[in-house]
Amino acid sequence: MDLRDVYSLIPRRYETVNHLITLGLDPLWRRAAVRAAVGEAGPGPWLDLCSGTGETAALLSKGAPDGATVAAADFSLPMLLEGRRRRPAALARAVAAEAASLPFRDGTFGLVAVTFAARNLDSRPGLLEASLAEICRVLRPGGVLVNLETSRPAAAPARWALDLWAGRAVPLIGRLLTGERAGYVYLSSSIRRFRGADELAAAMLRAGFSGVGRRPLLFGAAAIHTAVR
Protein backbone atom coordinates (compact mmCIF):
# COMPACT_ATOMS: atom_id res chain seq x y z
CA MET A 1 0.00 0.00 0.00
CA ASP A 2 1.32 3.44 -0.97
CA LEU A 3 0.81 5.71 2.02
CA ARG A 4 0.76 8.75 -0.23
CA ASP A 5 -2.42 7.39 -1.79
CA VAL A 6 -3.92 6.80 1.65
CA TYR A 7 -3.29 10.34 2.87
CA SER A 8 -4.36 11.95 -0.40
CA LEU A 9 -7.91 10.66 0.23
CA ILE A 10 -8.52 11.73 3.83
CA PRO A 11 -7.21 15.27 4.56
CA ARG A 12 -10.57 16.97 5.21
CA ARG A 13 -11.76 14.40 7.77
CA TYR A 14 -8.34 13.43 9.10
CA GLU A 15 -8.49 15.48 12.30
CA THR A 16 -12.09 14.56 13.10
CA VAL A 17 -11.35 10.84 12.80
CA ASN A 18 -8.23 11.18 14.95
CA HIS A 19 -10.20 12.91 17.69
CA LEU A 20 -12.86 10.19 17.67
CA ILE A 21 -10.56 7.17 17.62
CA THR A 22 -8.55 8.59 20.54
CA LEU A 23 -11.74 9.38 22.50
CA GLY A 24 -10.94 13.08 22.33
CA LEU A 25 -7.47 12.63 23.85
CA ASP A 26 -5.47 13.43 20.71
CA PRO A 27 -5.47 17.24 21.23
CA LEU A 28 -4.61 16.86 24.92
CA TRP A 29 -1.69 14.54 24.13
CA ARG A 30 -0.40 16.91 21.46
CA ARG A 31 -0.42 19.77 23.97
CA ALA A 32 1.44 17.59 26.49
CA ALA A 33 4.06 16.71 23.86
CA VAL A 34 4.49 20.37 22.93
CA ARG A 35 4.89 21.35 26.59
CA ALA A 36 7.61 18.72 26.93
CA ALA A 37 9.25 19.99 23.75
CA VAL A 38 9.15 23.66 24.67
CA GLY A 39 10.58 22.91 28.09
CA GLU A 40 13.67 21.16 26.68
CA ALA A 41 14.16 22.53 23.15
CA GLY A 42 17.16 24.45 21.92
CA PRO A 43 16.80 27.82 20.19
CA GLY A 44 14.82 28.04 16.96
CA PRO A 45 14.20 27.37 14.21
CA TRP A 46 12.06 24.34 15.06
CA LEU A 47 10.62 21.65 12.78
CA ASP A 48 7.27 19.87 12.91
CA LEU A 49 8.08 16.74 10.92
CA CYS A 50 5.32 14.63 9.36
CA SER A 51 3.16 17.66 10.09
CA GLY A 52 0.00 16.50 8.32
CA THR A 53 -2.57 19.27 8.62
CA GLY A 54 -0.40 21.23 11.01
CA GLU A 55 -2.08 20.75 14.38
CA THR A 56 1.22 20.35 16.18
CA ALA A 57 2.90 23.07 14.10
CA ALA A 58 0.26 25.52 15.29
CA LEU A 59 0.82 24.56 18.92
CA LEU A 60 4.59 24.87 18.53
CA SER A 61 4.18 28.31 16.96
CA LYS A 62 2.22 29.47 20.00
CA GLY A 63 4.80 28.07 22.42
CA ALA A 64 7.94 29.13 20.57
CA PRO A 65 10.06 31.91 22.10
CA ASP A 66 10.03 35.32 20.44
CA GLY A 67 11.79 35.24 17.10
CA ALA A 68 11.82 31.43 16.80
CA THR A 69 10.34 30.21 13.52
CA VAL A 70 8.57 26.87 13.06
CA ALA A 71 8.87 24.96 9.79
CA ALA A 72 6.60 22.08 8.76
CA ALA A 73 7.40 19.09 6.54
CA ASP A 74 5.30 16.17 5.34
CA PHE A 75 5.48 13.67 2.50
CA SER A 76 1.81 14.26 1.59
CA LEU A 77 1.16 17.44 -0.38
CA PRO A 78 -2.66 17.11 -0.04
CA MET A 79 -2.31 17.03 3.76
CA LEU A 80 -0.09 20.12 3.76
CA LEU A 81 -2.48 21.97 1.45
CA GLU A 82 -5.40 21.18 3.74
CA GLY A 83 -3.32 22.33 6.70
CA ARG A 84 -2.42 25.57 4.95
CA ARG A 85 -6.12 26.16 4.26
CA ARG A 86 -6.93 25.72 7.94
CA ARG A 87 -3.80 27.24 9.49
CA PRO A 88 -2.10 29.52 6.96
CA ALA A 89 0.19 31.16 9.52
CA ALA A 90 1.39 27.90 11.11
CA LEU A 91 2.14 26.31 7.72
CA ALA A 92 3.63 29.37 6.04
CA ARG A 93 7.00 27.55 6.00
CA ALA A 94 5.77 24.14 4.83
CA VAL A 95 7.71 21.84 2.54
CA ALA A 96 6.87 18.46 1.02
CA ALA A 97 9.66 16.09 2.06
CA GLU A 98 10.42 12.52 3.13
CA ALA A 99 11.48 12.05 6.75
CA ALA A 100 14.43 9.91 5.68
CA SER A 101 15.70 12.53 3.20
CA LEU A 102 15.18 16.04 4.51
CA PRO A 103 16.12 19.14 2.48
CA PHE A 104 17.84 20.88 5.40
CA ARG A 105 21.47 21.42 6.32
CA ASP A 106 23.18 19.63 9.19
CA GLY A 107 22.40 21.15 12.57
CA THR A 108 19.59 23.42 11.40
CA PHE A 109 17.03 22.94 14.19
CA GLY A 110 16.87 23.18 17.96
CA LEU A 111 13.77 20.97 18.06
CA VAL A 112 12.12 18.37 15.85
CA ALA A 113 8.60 17.22 16.78
CA VAL A 114 6.95 14.09 15.36
CA THR A 115 3.36 13.37 16.37
CA PHE A 116 1.44 10.24 15.39
CA ALA A 117 3.72 9.49 12.45
CA ALA A 118 6.41 7.11 13.74
CA ARG A 119 4.16 4.16 12.88
CA ASN A 120 4.24 5.26 9.24
CA LEU A 121 8.01 5.60 9.46
CA ASP A 122 8.07 1.96 10.58
CA SER A 123 6.04 0.75 7.61
CA ARG A 124 8.98 -0.91 5.88
CA PRO A 125 12.27 -2.36 7.16
CA GLY A 126 14.93 0.20 7.98
CA LEU A 127 12.78 3.30 7.34
CA LEU A 128 12.36 4.26 11.00
CA GLU A 129 16.09 3.91 11.65
CA ALA A 130 16.94 5.99 8.56
CA SER A 131 14.42 8.66 9.58
CA LEU A 132 15.76 8.86 13.14
CA ALA A 133 19.31 9.20 11.79
CA GLU A 134 18.14 12.00 9.49
CA ILE A 135 16.40 13.79 12.36
CA CYS A 136 19.62 13.50 14.34
CA ARG A 137 21.51 15.04 11.42
CA VAL A 138 19.30 18.14 11.11
CA LEU A 139 19.28 18.79 14.86
CA ARG A 140 21.95 20.94 16.45
CA PRO A 141 24.03 19.39 19.26
CA GLY A 142 21.85 19.65 22.35
CA GLY A 143 18.72 19.87 20.20
CA VAL A 144 15.69 17.79 21.14
CA LEU A 145 13.46 15.27 19.40
CA VAL A 146 9.97 14.89 20.87
CA ASN A 147 7.85 12.02 19.58
CA LEU A 148 4.20 11.31 20.40
CA GLU A 149 2.88 7.96 19.23
CA THR A 150 0.66 5.03 20.06
CA SER A 151 2.50 2.32 21.95
CA ARG A 152 2.22 -1.25 23.19
CA PRO A 153 1.08 -1.34 26.84
CA ALA A 154 3.11 -3.53 29.16
CA ALA A 155 0.05 -4.91 30.96
CA ALA A 156 -1.85 -7.65 29.15
CA PRO A 157 -5.36 -6.24 29.88
CA ALA A 158 -4.38 -2.86 28.45
CA ARG A 159 -2.89 -4.53 25.35
CA TRP A 160 -6.08 -6.53 24.88
CA ALA A 161 -8.26 -3.42 25.18
CA LEU A 162 -6.07 -1.48 22.73
CA ASP A 163 -6.06 -4.32 20.19
CA LEU A 164 -9.85 -4.67 20.45
CA TRP A 165 -10.43 -0.93 19.95
CA ALA A 166 -7.90 -0.62 17.15
CA GLY A 167 -9.09 -3.79 15.43
CA ARG A 168 -12.82 -3.11 15.54
CA ALA A 169 -13.58 0.57 16.13
CA VAL A 170 -10.81 2.31 14.19
CA PRO A 171 -11.63 0.85 10.74
CA LEU A 172 -15.36 1.33 11.30
CA ILE A 173 -15.11 4.98 12.39
CA GLY A 174 -12.68 5.78 9.59
CA ARG A 175 -14.86 4.18 6.92
CA LEU A 176 -18.07 5.82 8.16
CA LEU A 177 -16.57 9.32 8.24
CA THR A 178 -14.36 9.23 5.16
CA GLY A 179 -15.75 6.45 2.99
CA GLU A 180 -12.24 4.98 2.87
CA ARG A 181 -11.68 1.47 4.18
CA ALA A 182 -8.15 0.48 3.15
CA GLY A 183 -6.44 3.42 4.83
CA TYR A 184 -8.03 2.80 8.19
CA VAL A 185 -7.46 -0.94 8.00
CA TYR A 186 -3.79 -0.03 7.58
CA LEU A 187 -4.03 2.38 10.55
CA SER A 188 -5.62 -0.33 12.68
CA SER A 189 -2.86 -2.78 11.80
CA SER A 190 -0.08 -0.24 12.39
CA ILE A 191 -1.37 0.52 15.90
CA ARG A 192 -1.43 -3.14 16.84
CA ARG A 193 2.02 -3.99 15.50
CA PHE A 194 4.01 -0.88 16.45
CA ARG A 195 6.94 -1.07 18.85
CA GLY A 196 6.63 -0.68 22.59
CA ALA A 197 8.02 2.38 24.37
CA ASP A 198 11.26 0.65 25.38
CA GLU A 199 11.86 -0.62 21.83
CA LEU A 200 11.36 2.85 20.37
CA ALA A 201 13.70 4.37 22.96
CA ALA A 202 16.35 1.79 22.03
CA ALA A 203 15.98 2.71 18.34
CA MET A 204 16.54 6.38 19.22
CA LEU A 205 19.70 5.53 21.13
CA ARG A 206 21.03 3.47 18.21
CA ALA A 207 20.40 6.44 15.89
CA GLY A 208 22.74 8.63 17.96
CA PHE A 209 20.46 10.25 20.52
CA SER A 210 21.15 10.35 24.24
CA GLY A 211 19.11 11.04 27.33
CA VAL A 212 15.98 9.36 26.00
CA GLY A 213 13.00 9.83 28.30
CA ARG A 214 9.53 8.38 27.94
CA ARG A 215 6.15 9.19 29.46
CA PRO A 216 3.34 6.64 29.07
CA LEU A 217 -0.20 7.85 28.38
CA LEU A 218 -3.49 6.01 28.98
CA PHE A 219 -1.92 2.92 30.61
CA GLY A 220 0.75 2.81 27.91
CA ALA A 221 -1.56 2.99 24.88
CA ALA A 222 0.49 6.00 23.78
CA ALA A 223 3.79 7.54 24.85
CA ILE A 224 5.78 10.75 24.63
CA HIS A 225 9.51 10.27 24.02
CA THR A 226 12.08 13.02 24.36
CA ALA A 227 15.64 12.51 23.14
CA VAL A 228 18.66 14.81 23.10
CA ARG A 229 20.98 15.06 20.10
Summary of the structure (lengths in Angstrom):
residues: 229
radius of gyration: 16.3
end to end distance: 32.7
largest distance: 46.7
contacts: 810
relative contact order: 0.16
helix: 48%
strand: 21%
